[in-house]
């Protein structure tokens, strides 16, 4: 795909991608298993920031408030469905011709069927994986909207590689008879750390608590 080529769908203005020469060549091998041939070095497309046209609409009417609440709920469903492995629900959050992308990893899934299969395949590479999101911006424009959301991700792949990542989701949304859906969701990593994680997903707690353990240790030394 040409690095400057826009993606068009659902009648929504496209997100335009520009080449970013400092994108790490190893990103595809570190963060997600490769699903397609990696882009040539120095030509990994990265999403430019979404430019919001016009002034932000103030939240003075109930429809605006309701739309924003529903879009926030949509974004919450996205991370929840991925975390618990509910891939049918995950795919249902997108329009039928939506696109889900990670440009520097050369990952692109188009349509619900491909998005569902692709996310399940990517998630299967992890021993454990946790993602948290932070409310970002939403710009409404009738039956379409654009937005950004900050994310934090931590996990370890089954081959032992660790990942700590901060990034942004760049989004486009569409109002449908079934509510707001994603028409495009693009992940832009902003920080990546592959230092080995020392923790484990297998957590066990001492039911007696640390104080009881300390007391037992003291009595043994008397």
C-alpha positions as a printed Julia matrix, in Angstrom:
222×3 Matrix{Float64}:
   0.0     0.0    0.0
   1.28    3.44  -0.87
   2.3     5.19   2.36
   0.41    8.34   1.37
  -2.72    6.56   0.12
  -5.93    7.18   2.08
  -8.47    4.52   2.99
 -12.05    5.34   2.03
 -15.16    3.6    3.25
 -18.68    4.24   4.56
 -18.59    7.74   3.08
 -16.27    8.91   5.87
 -13.27   11.12   5.16
 -10.14    8.95   5.19
  -7.26    8.85   7.63
  -4.14    9.63   5.6
  -0.93    7.77   6.4
   2.52    9.26   6.04
   5.84    7.39   6.07
   7.76    7.68   9.32
  11.45    6.78   8.91
  12.07    6.18  12.61
   9.51    3.36  12.93
  11.36    0.37  14.42
  11.95   -2.44  11.92
  11.56   -5.02  14.69
   8.11   -3.83  15.77
   6.26   -6.51  13.86
   8.41   -9.22  15.46
   8.18   -7.73  18.95
   4.59   -6.62  19.47
   2.58   -8.94  17.26
   3.39  -12.01  15.19
   3.63  -11.14  11.49
   0.5   -11.77   9.46
   1.71  -10.24   6.2
   5.07   -9.34   4.64
   6.71   -6.52   6.56
   6.96   -3.13   4.88
  10.42   -2.15   3.55
  12.7    -0.55   6.12
  11.96    3.15   6.54
   8.56    2.93   4.84
   6.26    1.68   7.6
   3.11    3.83   7.32
   2.0     5.58  10.48
  -1.29    7.37  11.02
  -1.21   11.12  11.04
  -3.25   12.85  13.71
  -6.92   13.22  12.87
  -7.68   16.87  12.16
 -11.02   17.93  13.54
 -12.83   20.28  11.2
 -14.73   23.22  12.64
 -15.46   24.0   16.27
 -16.18   21.34  18.84
 -19.89   20.97  19.41
 -20.77   21.81  23.02
 -22.62   19.17  25.01
 -25.82   21.16  25.51
 -28.37   18.77  24.07
 -29.3    15.27  25.13
 -28.57   13.71  21.72
 -24.97   14.95  21.78
 -24.5    13.62  25.3
 -26.1    10.29  24.39
 -23.89    9.93  21.29
 -20.72   10.58  23.24
 -21.7     8.15  26.01
 -22.49    5.44  23.45
 -19.16    5.92  21.64
 -17.29    5.73  24.94
 -19.17    2.51  25.71
 -18.24    1.18  22.26
 -14.56    1.79  22.98
 -14.91    0.11  26.37
 -16.5    -2.95  24.73
 -13.53   -3.14  22.35
 -10.96   -3.68  25.09
 -13.26   -5.84  27.23
 -14.12   -8.24  24.4
 -10.45   -8.62  23.46
  -9.36   -9.16  27.07
 -11.8   -12.0   27.74
 -11.56  -13.53  24.27
 -15.14  -12.81  23.14
 -14.26  -12.48  19.46
 -17.82  -12.61  18.16
 -18.7    -9.59  20.29
 -15.45   -7.91  19.25
 -16.32   -8.23  15.55
 -19.87   -6.99  16.16
 -18.48   -3.61  17.23
 -17.48   -2.83  13.62
 -19.45   -2.04  10.48
 -19.43   -4.77   7.84
 -16.74   -3.05   5.76
 -14.69   -1.62   8.64
 -10.89   -1.66   8.82
  -8.68   -2.47  11.87
  -5.0    -1.63  11.44
  -1.54   -1.51  13.04
   0.51    0.22  10.3
   4.06   -0.32  11.68
   3.35   -4.03  12.13
   1.87   -4.18   8.62
  -1.37   -5.57  10.07
  -4.68   -4.81   8.38
  -8.01   -6.6    8.76
 -10.97   -5.61   6.59
 -14.55   -6.57   7.34
 -16.04   -8.3   10.36
 -15.05  -11.83   9.38
 -11.4   -10.92   8.83
 -11.29   -8.73  11.94
 -12.65  -11.57  14.09
 -10.22  -14.16  12.75
  -7.29  -11.76  12.86
  -7.81  -10.66  16.46
  -8.21  -14.24  17.65
  -4.97  -15.19  15.88
  -3.06  -12.25  17.35
  -4.36  -12.88  20.86
  -3.33  -16.52  20.64
   0.33  -15.5   20.57
   0.22  -14.2   24.16
   0.86  -16.04  27.44
  -0.89  -13.11  29.12
  -1.96   -9.69  27.92
  -3.56   -6.71  29.65
  -4.73   -3.52  27.98
  -6.18   -0.44  29.66
  -7.63    2.58  27.91
  -8.06    6.21  28.84
 -10.83    8.49  27.56
  -9.71   10.63  24.66
 -11.42   12.95  22.24
 -14.64   12.57  20.25
 -15.82   14.88  17.47
 -19.39   14.35  16.3
 -20.54   15.18  12.79
 -24.11   14.04  12.34
 -24.18   10.29  11.78
 -20.37   10.01  11.71
 -17.68   10.86  14.24
 -13.91   10.77  14.74
 -11.89   10.24  17.89
  -8.7     9.26  19.63
  -8.13    7.07  22.69
  -4.94    6.53  24.74
  -3.98    2.97  25.61
  -1.49    1.1   27.81
  -0.61   -2.5   27.04
   1.53   -5.04  28.89
   2.07   -8.72  28.26
   4.35  -11.64  27.47
   4.18  -13.73  24.33
   4.28  -17.51  24.41
   7.83  -17.44  23.02
   8.95  -15.48  26.1
   9.14  -11.98  24.61
   7.78   -9.2   26.81
   6.03   -6.01  25.73
   5.13   -2.75  27.45
   3.51   -0.27  25.08
   1.8     3.12  25.22
  -0.09    4.33  22.18
  -3.12    5.89  20.56
  -6.14    4.51  18.76
  -7.24    6.73  15.88
 -10.93    6.08  15.22
 -13.79    6.73  12.85
 -17.35    5.86  13.85
 -20.7     5.47  12.08
 -24.23    5.6   13.48
 -26.1     2.46  12.41
 -29.54    0.97  13.18
 -27.72   -1.1   15.82
 -26.01    1.91  17.38
 -22.57    3.45  16.89
 -19.91    1.19  15.32
 -16.27    1.51  14.34
 -15.63    2.06  10.64
 -11.89    2.37  11.17
  -9.6     1.77  14.16
  -5.86    2.36  13.8
  -3.28    1.68  16.52
  -0.31    4.04  16.67
   2.36    2.94  19.18
   4.07    5.87  20.91
   6.4     3.95  23.27
   7.61    0.36  23.26
   9.69   -1.43  25.92
  10.74   -5.07  25.52
  12.5    -5.44  28.88
  11.72   -8.87  30.33
   8.76   -8.84  32.71
   9.41  -10.5   36.06
   5.78  -10.98  37.06
   3.37  -13.78  36.32
  -0.35  -14.13  35.53
  -0.53  -17.01  38.01
  -1.22  -15.09  41.21
  -1.51  -16.81  44.58
  -2.21  -15.06  47.86
  -1.36  -16.18  51.38
  -4.84  -16.41  52.97
  -3.32  -15.68  56.38
  -1.83  -12.42  55.1
   1.67  -10.99  55.48
   1.2   -10.13  59.17
   0.51  -13.78  60.06
   3.52  -14.88  58.07
   5.72  -12.41  59.96
   4.36  -13.58  63.32
   5.03  -17.21  62.47
   8.57  -16.36  61.42
   9.2   -14.49  64.7
   7.94  -17.4   66.84
  10.21  -19.85  65.03
  13.31  -17.83  65.96
  12.54  -17.72  69.69
